[in-house]
């Protein structure tokens, strides 16, 4: 079975900021069930993870924070950066208005 067949949903290629505990990254692609991002922060295969995808290009005055929980399913070393694939188990959407979460 190839990688596309294992995915629960089609991934969309997009570069968005990812906020991690103790670090940050940038997405290569993501869907409702998974994400691939690059970061300098090290992770372990199978590790539980929480992260936030920042979607500010829709409205820069009120960006959307997509807070996610999941599990690391693949790690790719890419020089100084580390590619991380994670299955997303749940997520919540929040709008942020001038520092306040709506």
Secondary structure as UniProt FT lines:
FT   HELIX           3..6
FT   STRAND          12..13
FT   STRAND          17..20
FT   TURN            21..22
FT   STRAND          23..30
FT   STRAND          34..39
FT   TURN            45..46
FT   STRAND          48..55
FT   TURN            60..61
FT   STRAND          64..78
FT   TURN            79..80
FT   STRAND          81..97
FT   TURN            98..99
FT   STRAND          100..101
//
